[in-house]
Amino acid sequence: MGTIGGEEIEPTATGKCPIGHQPDDSGTNPPNPRAALVAALTDGIKVAAFAGDLEAARVASEALAQLLGGEGSTGSSTVIDLQQRRERREQK
């Protein structure tokens, strides 16, 4: 035990903060599980790519794409033929 300003305090596990004061981890803990998973996958993609593990980065990237695509997302997007669209526009 110690004293601060004449008031006795008990040290916490870290020994740095008096009881009743908790570290603020709001910047590191996302508000919901989906946001936490997005953050973890994003970090995983970065780490895997820098390490040269492109297969792991690809798998994590696909998982992230499905997560961000919403429920029932197949991970694929519609591909359009730009030349065909331009020709249609010119005909109008």
C-alpha positions in Angstrom: 0.0 0.0 0.0 1.0 3.6 -0.5 -0.3 7.0 -0.2 -1.2 9.8 -2.6 -2.0 13.2 -1.2 -2.3 11.6 2.2 -4.9 9.0 0.9 -4.0 5.4 1.2 -4.3 3.4 -2.1 -3.8 -0.2 -3.0 -1.8 -0.9 -6.2 -3.4 -2.7 -9.1 -1.9 -5.6 -11.0 0.2 -3.2 -13.0 1.1 -1.2 -9.9 0.6 2.0 -11.8 -3.0 3.0 -11.3 -4.9 3.4 -8.0 -8.0 1.1 -7.5 -11.0 2.4 -9.3 -9.1 3.6 -12.3 -9.2 1.3 -15.3 -7.1 1.8 -18.4 -9.1 3.2 -21.3 -9.1 0.6 -24.1 -11.9 2.0 -26.1 -9.6 2.9 -28.9 -8.3 -0.7 -29.2 -11.6 -2.6 -28.6 -14.0 -2.2 -31.5 -17.7 -1.7 -30.4 -19.0 -4.9 -31.8 -17.8 -8.4 -32.9 -18.0 -7.7 -36.6 -15.8 -4.6 -36.3 -13.3 -6.6 -34.2 -13.2 -9.3 -36.9 -12.8 -6.7 -39.7 -9.8 -5.2 -37.7 -8.3 -8.7 -37.1 -8.6 -9.7 -40.8 -7.2 -6.4 -42.0 -4.2 -6.7 -39.7 -3.8 -10.4 -40.7 -3.7 -9.5 -44.4 -1.1 -6.9 -43.8 1.1 -9.2 -41.7 0.8 -12.1 -44.1 1.6 -9.9 -47.1 4.7 -8.4 -45.5 5.9 -11.8 -44.5 5.4 -13.0 -48.1 2.6 -15.5 -47.3 0.4 -14.4 -50.2 -1.9 -17.5 -49.9 -2.8 -16.6 -46.3 -3.3 -12.9 -47.3 -5.6 -14.1 -50.1 -7.7 -16.3 -47.8 -8.0 -13.5 -45.2 -8.9 -11.1 -48.0 -11.6 -13.3 -49.3 -13.0 -13.7 -45.8 -13.0 -10.0 -45.3 -14.8 -9.5 -48.7 -17.5 -11.9 -47.7 -17.9 -10.3 -44.3 -18.2 -6.8 -45.8 -20.5 -8.0 -48.5 -23.2 -8.8 -46.0 -25.2 -12.0 -45.5 -25.4 -14.4 -48.3 -22.5 -12.8 -50.1 -20.7 -15.2 -52.4 -17.6 -13.0 -52.6 -18.0 -12.5 -56.3 -19.0 -9.3 -58.0 -20.8 -8.7 -61.2 -18.5 -8.0 -64.1 -19.7 -5.7 -66.9 -18.5 -5.3 -70.4 -17.5 -1.6 -70.6 -17.2 -1.6 -74.4 -20.8 -2.9 -74.7 -22.1 -0.3 -72.2 -20.4 2.5 -74.2 -21.9 1.3 -77.4 -25.3 1.2 -75.9 -24.9 4.7 -74.6 -23.8 6.0 -78.0 -26.9 4.4 -79.7 -29.3 6.3 -77.4 
